[in-house]
């Protein structure tokens, strides 16, 4: 919500921008309607207040509260009810029925109030009063807004732009006799307030429970009730209470205050409400029982009771200020500080000096006016109190006098009335509100160590001072808030980028801590929760002084972790400060020999303990880390001894915690997925290769894709029976998990079928049928399968079937390279395959090299390694072991191109050693 005070401003023809297009206006016909051009354009706008409301149901209630508070703050209590009713209907039309946001504008002038409600649904078919269009039943849920405008408003109308529809209405103030608003100078007799034959002052006494105990004759004359009729009844049964303008205090609350003045109504015996002006005084009777004495006169006779306004005394020497001196400069001094903190500090110092107090303090209200935050003080332990917060409304430990001027003659009689002064030795205090356009923006107070130092006169002087600086303070506060929000936005953008840049859990925890310290807090700790049944675990601790990290970690490990409450927002956690102070006290007592044991010299251990207590002895808050509707941890932020967090910092920390929680949960899910994926992939790889007498075997396998251990390529080597071994190398179409699934089917089927004693072609034919049975999940497969039997003469006999796979290459001892098989159809495409096997004999010193197409199809631009390039590399491997051959082939493949391989690769090298030792 934004408000602004514009004294002396002349309203334009239309207060809203028209984008260069004229408005189409409608005015109600009939009595009370005015032509558009004759609306009160000549009235001077003295203040305006504006707010926007989202298209949700609760916005209607918020709009009603906004209008009520604004008009009461302007002193227009006479028209509040009508304005609230009309506003409620028009905002309901916008946010509920039209489904758009609503822009609300209140304009104050000498004659009354104009309220405009604009929505983003510029429907032009608005029925007007007197038109033949049926506006529907008044009892239906929607559509009453314009009927009520015609019935209640003095003037109303509808303005259009291509993007907005604005319905406005104007309520005029009832005429009041001249000279009755406040006590003033001498007036001609004909201008004096009218009264009866004599002014009647009703004296009503109220007991502790709010019931009437005394009712004088004037009260009987004014309201028509006899004393017997009302004695014992609560005053609230008779009072028709509109709240005092600018306050939220009800009559029951007002009766509990030590002093109070204001307006309300008493419902007389005839049933009509009689406006009265009341002065309440809280007293004790002879038995010591508290009661309230109420003096009431007719509202137009309020000058009889109202405290007269006095010109405030100034600190400036006589004659030093001319008649045009700025009252703000008179109070605050010149030049005024540029920054908010400097302005607030100057304010409390001048307020203390003005009332000759021992201390002074200034608190600023949060945006929703529910809490006050200490921003400046003098004569008080400011380090302990700065940024401390207290609730505004009445109750134990709350700042109940924030919305009205209040004087406390002795705080020992009302302990906790001003929580800020608890334990400071101050006895008497006067507090006044800072208000801008009727909205509470802060509170200014001056206190003294002696009781009874202040009265209503000092409260008036301080209120004048508060009125002088309220607008300047609010302007400076909004400027500071805007700077903080811009900085917060940059901070959150950078934090989001950093958190999104990693999926590692430990790195995410470290980033969370490093972003909060020291920007948001002096130290932080991160607790994580593995699952709903697990206890929070202290996962990371960071302090801006690295030497204190171990001490804080040790301290927190001895404290039960905070409860994982999913409620959003920061909550105070007092356990670390309490335990730290107790540990420091015990250490100090032991060092002084006060623990019951022998006297000990001060040891080096006392330093870290006291330092740790100081580091965590301030305010500690806990923010839940909630991701996907589950609490996955807590972010704990701490300040050193006697420091508090600012509300803006806590709001920023809450935004950060939401982003950090999602990043931490993403890292957890990624780690779990990776672990599961790798576990499943490892199950697809064959166990350790068997040792074959008389044959060297080496395998190199590389799966493409981050986190993949198995892809579409696979290999296997396994014993069959009677000294025979099966070997295979294959390539499933595609890469990644889908290809790996077919890989598992092929590898396990080969082992099972081969051990059933089937020949190579039969094994592959049955595997082909199994792949086709997978239906849509099937993928074609190239496969080289063979059976190997080492011979007594040192050679090895191989029976090979090459189903669509790159041909195996045989390297002889003389360096020649030739294919060791012929190509045949691949698997997973045709139902009826006729495959055959070929016999190959590896003589001593020969090498059989089997690869997948990821090796032969390695590319660099338009060049490809190919079968010829592979054969050329293999010719250089004469005399090398199987492991050396495989390694040289892999190095050649990697060096062929600068980019990382994009396809899976497998290399299987088998060599029959020579007759002599190689």
CORQUI-V716773 format. One line per field, one symbol per residue. ss: DSSP state (2 for helix, 1 for strand, 0 for the rest). phi: phi as a letter, one per 20 degrees, with the letter a starting at -180 (. if undefined). psi: psi as a letter, one per 40 degrees, with the letter a starting at -180 (. if undefined). A space follows every 10 residues. Layout:
ss: ???
phi: ???
psi: ???
This chain:
ss: 0111000011 0000000000 0000011000 0000022200 0001101111 1110000222 2222222222 2220002222 2222222222 2222222000 0111111100 0111111110 0000000000 0000000000 0000222222 2200111111 0000111111 1100000000 0000000022 2000000000 0111110000 1111102222 2220002222 0001222011 0000000000 2222000011 1111111000 0011111111 1111000001 1111111122 2222000000 0000000000 0000002222 2200000002 2222222222 2222000011 1111100000 1111111100 0222200011 1000000000 0000011100 0000000022 2000000111 1111110011 1111111100 0000022222 2222222222 2222222222 2222222222 2222222222 0000222222 2222221000 1011111100 0000001111 1110022222 2222222000 0000000000 1100222222 2222222222 2000000000 0000222222 2222220001 1111111001 1111111100 0000002222 2222222222 2222222222 2222222222 2222000000 0000011111 1100000000 0011111111 1001111111 1100022222 2222222222 2222000002 2222222222 2200222000 1111111111 0000011111 1110000011 1000001110 0001001000 0000000111 1100001111 1022220011 0011022222 2222222000 0222222222 2222220000 0000111111 10000000
phi: .ccbdcfmfe ffgbfdfdlm dfeedccfeo fnecggfdff fffefeabcc bdcffcffff ffffffffff fffendffdf fffffffgff ffgfeeeemc fcddcdcdcf ercdcccdcd cffeeefdfn efffenffef fdnegfffgf edefbbacdc cfdccddcbc defffcgfnd fbfbffcgff dfffbfgbfd dfdcddegen efdbbeffff ffdndegffd fneffffeee eefggncdee fffffeffba crdbcdefff needfcdccd ceccefenef bceddccfgf dggfdffffd fffdeffgnf dffeffffff eencfffeef ffffffffff ffffdleebb bcddeffeme cddfdbbbnc ffffefmfcc feffqfmcef dfecgbcdfb ffecgnfcgf efmenfddbc ccedcclmef drbdccccfe fmeccfffff fffgffffdg ffffffffff ffffffffff ffffffffff ebceffffff fgfffedefd bebbcddccf bfeeegdfdb cbcfdffeff fffffffedg ffffefffoe cfceggffff ffffffffff femdendffc ffefffggff fffffdeefc ccdfddclmb fdrcdddcdf gmccefffff ffffffffff ffffffffff ffffffffff fffeeffgff edfnbecbcc ccefofnedc ceebbabbfd almececbbb begncnffff ffgffffffg fffffenffg gfgfffffff ffffmfefcf cebdcbdccf dfenebecdc cdemegffdd defenfcbfd adfcffencd fddddbdcdc deegnfcddc ceffefefcc meecfmffff fffffedfne ffffffffff ffffffceff gdcfccccdc cefffdff
psi: hhiihghehh iidheiiefe hiihihiiia ieiiideeig deihheiihi iihigidedd dddddddddd dddeffdded dddddddddd ddddddddfi ihhhhhhhid dahhhhhhif gfheghhihe iehheiheei dieedddddd ddidiiihii ideihhhiih hiiihiihee diiaiiiide eiiiiadihh hhhhhhadee iheihidddd ddeeiiddde heiiddddhg hiihheiehi ddddeeidii iaiaihhide eihhhihihi hhiiadeehi ihhhhhiide fddddhhihi hiiieiihed hideihdddd ddihiiidid dddddddddd ddddefidii ihiiiidefe iihhdiihei gdddeheiii idiiiheige fdeiiihhdh eddghedgdd eheeehdiih iiihihfehh eahhihiidi ifdiaddddd dddddddded dddddddddd dddddddddd ddddddddde eiehdddddd ddddddhedd idiiihiihd ideiihhhdh hhidhdeedd ddddddeehh iihghehiih ihhedddddd dddddddddd defeeeaihi ihieeddddd dddddeeahh ihhihhhffh heaihhiiia hfiiiidddd dddddddddd dddddddddd dddddddddd ddeeiiaihi hhhehhhhhh hhhihhehdh beiiiihiic ifeihiiihi hihaiadddd dddddddddd ddddeeeiid dddddddddd ddeebdeiii hhhhiihhhi ideeahhhhi hggeihiihh hideeihiie iiiiiiiedi dhigiiiihh hhiheihhhh iiedddehig beiididddd dddddeehei iddddddddd ddddedidii heiihhhhhh hhiidih.
